[in-house]
């Protein structure tokens, strides 16, 4: 992905950020993440969420095996002038549409339906067996509400950054629990040995 002078100029003042600018930032975060994250190109993500099946027949991500990733992200351009973030957590089969103007459960449910139809289209046209049979659990995540009509792109970038921080916290907790479990197993194994020795004597 290449950013143009126009893309950089949108970073000044109260301009609307271009999709390329936001997506470039998302890809940098994804590369630096400790998790396996796949970022869908924003025009593809937009077509998926809005259910444009006719256009998606040429946007099937043929080289990707989506079930290999822990998180799938997509920047979505909605209502011609608004950015939102599609967040999919593959292990928990959860989908959320994070929107700084707040999105209803019905709209998020429809987004999940469109995403499933897209996966089934990939399966039908490419014979890919990855995620097409999942009934996604829809969740409404509270995110900060933008105070104006032009900062939605900035809020998407902030939300993604917050998700990365949350991911690091979760990984740290999982590692701590694993270490505690290993310590407990070691203690129990020694305890069994002590019991056997006591039985002998």
C-alpha positions as CSV (number, residue, x, y, z in Angstrom):
1,X,0.0,0.0,0.0
2,X,1.3,3.4,-1.0
3,X,0.2,6.7,0.6
4,X,0.0,9.8,-1.6
5,X,0.5,13.4,-0.7
6,X,-3.3,13.8,-0.5
7,X,-3.5,11.0,2.0
8,X,-0.9,12.7,4.2
9,X,-2.7,16.1,3.9
10,X,-5.8,14.6,5.4
11,X,-3.9,14.2,8.7
12,X,-3.9,18.0,9.1
13,X,-6.7,20.0,10.7
14,X,-10.3,18.6,10.8
15,X,-10.1,16.9,7.4
16,X,-11.8,13.5,6.8
17,X,-9.1,10.8,6.8
18,X,-8.9,8.7,3.6
19,X,-9.4,4.9,3.8
20,X,-5.7,4.4,2.7
21,X,-4.4,6.5,5.7
22,X,-6.5,4.6,8.3
23,X,-5.8,1.2,6.8
24,X,-2.1,1.9,6.6
25,X,-2.1,2.6,10.3
26,X,-4.1,-0.5,11.0
27,X,-1.6,-2.6,9.1
28,X,1.3,-1.2,11.0
29,X,-0.4,-2.1,14.3
30,X,-1.2,-5.6,12.9
31,X,2.4,-6.2,12.0
32,X,3.6,-5.2,15.4
33,X,1.0,-7.2,17.2
34,X,1.8,-10.5,19.1
35,X,-1.5,-11.9,17.6
36,X,-2.2,-13.2,14.1
37,X,-4.3,-10.4,12.6
38,X,-5.6,-10.1,9.1
39,X,-6.7,-6.7,7.8
40,X,-9.2,-6.8,5.0
41,X,-8.8,-4.0,2.4
42,X,-11.3,-1.3,3.2
43,X,-13.2,-1.4,-0.1
44,X,-13.6,-5.2,0.3
45,X,-14.7,-4.9,4.0
46,X,-17.2,-2.2,3.0
47,X,-18.7,-4.4,0.2
48,X,-18.9,-7.3,2.6
49,X,-20.8,-5.4,5.4
50,X,-23.1,-3.7,3.0
51,X,-23.9,-7.0,1.2
52,X,-22.8,-6.2,-2.3
53,X,-22.5,-9.8,-3.4
54,X,-22.2,-9.0,-7.1
55,X,-19.0,-7.0,-6.5
56,X,-17.6,-9.5,-4.0
57,X,-17.3,-12.3,-6.7
58,X,-14.0,-10.6,-7.7
59,X,-12.9,-9.9,-4.1
60,X,-12.7,-13.4,-2.6
61,X,-9.3,-13.2,-1.0
62,X,-8.3,-16.4,-2.8
63,X,-4.8,-16.5,-1.3
64,X,-5.9,-16.2,2.3
65,X,-6.9,-19.0,4.8
66,X,-8.9,-17.0,7.2
67,X,-9.1,-19.6,9.9
68,X,-5.4,-19.3,10.5
69,X,-5.9,-15.8,12.0
70,X,-7.0,-14.9,15.6
71,X,-8.4,-11.6,14.6
72,X,-9.9,-10.2,11.4
73,X,-10.3,-6.5,11.0
74,X,-11.9,-4.4,8.3
75,X,-12.4,-0.7,7.9
76,X,-15.9,0.0,6.6
77,X,-17.1,3.1,4.8
78,X,-20.8,3.5,5.6
79,X,-23.4,6.0,4.5
80,X,-21.0,7.5,2.0
81,X,-19.2,9.6,4.7
82,X,-18.6,7.5,7.9
83,X,-15.9,5.1,9.0
84,X,-16.5,2.1,11.3
85,X,-14.4,-0.9,12.3
86,X,-15.4,-4.5,11.7
87,X,-13.9,-6.7,14.5
88,X,-14.0,-10.5,14.3
89,X,-12.5,-12.7,17.0
90,X,-12.2,-16.1,15.4
91,X,-11.6,-18.3,18.5
92,X,-14.7,-17.1,20.2
93,X,-16.7,-16.8,17.0
94,X,-17.6,-13.2,17.8
95,X,-18.3,-10.3,15.5
96,X,-18.7,-6.6,16.4
97,X,-19.1,-3.5,14.3
98,X,-17.4,-0.7,16.3
99,X,-18.9,2.6,15.5
100,X,-18.2,6.0,17.1
101,X,-21.8,7.1,16.2
102,X,-23.1,4.0,18.0
103,X,-24.7,1.2,16.0
104,X,-27.8,-0.8,16.8
105,X,-27.8,-4.6,17.5
106,X,-30.0,-5.1,14.3
107,X,-27.4,-3.4,12.1
108,X,-24.6,-5.5,13.6
109,X,-26.6,-8.7,13.2
110,X,-27.1,-7.8,9.6
111,X,-23.4,-7.2,9.2
112,X,-22.8,-10.7,10.6
113,X,-25.3,-12.2,8.2
114,X,-23.5,-10.5,5.2
115,X,-20.1,-11.7,6.5
116,X,-21.4,-15.3,6.6
117,X,-22.8,-15.0,3.1
118,X,-19.5,-13.8,1.9
119,X,-17.7,-16.8,3.5
120,X,-20.2,-19.1,1.9
121,X,-19.6,-17.4,-1.5
122,X,-15.9,-18.1,-1.0
123,X,-16.6,-21.7,-0.2
124,X,-18.8,-22.1,-3.2
125,X,-16.6,-20.4,-5.8
126,X,-13.1,-21.4,-4.4
127,X,-14.0,-24.5,-2.5
128,X,-12.4,-23.0,0.6
129,X,-13.3,-24.6,3.9
130,X,-12.6,-21.9,6.4
131,X,-15.2,-20.4,8.7
132,X,-18.2,-20.6,6.3
133,X,-20.3,-22.7,8.7
134,X,-19.9,-20.5,11.7
135,X,-22.9,-18.8,13.2
136,X,-21.2,-15.6,14.5
137,X,-22.1,-14.3,17.9
138,X,-22.9,-10.7,17.6
139,X,-21.8,-8.3,20.3
140,X,-22.3,-4.6,20.9
141,X,-19.1,-3.1,22.3
142,X,-19.3,0.4,23.8
143,X,-16.7,2.7,22.3
144,X,-16.1,6.4,22.7
145,X,-18.6,8.6,20.9
146,X,-17.2,11.2,18.5
147,X,-18.2,14.8,19.4
148,X,-18.4,16.0,15.8
149,X,-19.1,14.9,12.2
150,X,-15.5,14.6,10.9
151,X,-13.4,12.6,13.4
152,X,-14.8,9.0,12.8
153,X,-11.5,8.0,11.1
154,X,-9.5,9.1,14.1
155,X,-11.8,7.2,16.4
156,X,-11.4,4.0,14.3
157,X,-7.6,4.3,14.7
158,X,-8.0,4.9,18.5
159,X,-10.3,1.9,18.8
160,X,-7.9,-0.4,17.0
161,X,-5.0,0.8,19.3
162,X,-7.2,0.1,22.3
163,X,-8.0,-3.4,21.0
164,X,-4.2,-4.1,20.7
165,X,-3.7,-3.0,24.3
166,X,-6.6,-5.2,25.5
167,X,-5.1,-8.1,23.5
168,X,-1.7,-7.7,25.3
169,X,-3.5,-7.7,28.7
170,X,-5.4,-10.9,27.8
171,X,-2.3,-12.6,26.6
172,X,-0.5,-11.6,29.8
173,X,-3.3,-13.0,31.9
174,X,-3.4,-16.2,29.9
175,X,0.4,-16.6,30.4
176,X,0.1,-16.0,34.1
177,X,-2.7,-18.6,34.4
178,X,-0.6,-21.1,32.4
179,X,2.4,-20.5,34.7
180,X,0.2,-21.0,37.8
181,X,-1.2,-24.2,36.3
182,X,2.3,-25.5,35.5
183,X,3.3,-24.7,39.1
184,X,0.3,-26.5,40.5
185,X,0.9,-29.5,38.3
186,X,4.5,-29.6,39.5
187,X,3.4,-29.4,43.1
188,X,0.8,-32.2,42.6
189,X,3.4,-34.4,41.0
190,X,5.7,-33.9,44.0
191,X,2.8,-34.4,46.4
192,X,2.1,-37.8,44.8
193,X,5.8,-38.8,45.2
194,X,5.7,-37.8,48.9
195,X,2.5,-39.8,49.4
196,X,4.1,-42.9,47.8
197,X,7.2,-42.5,50.0
198,X,5.0,-42.2,53.1
199,X,3.2,-45.4,52.0
200,X,6.5,-47.3,51.7
201,X,7.6,-46.3,55.1
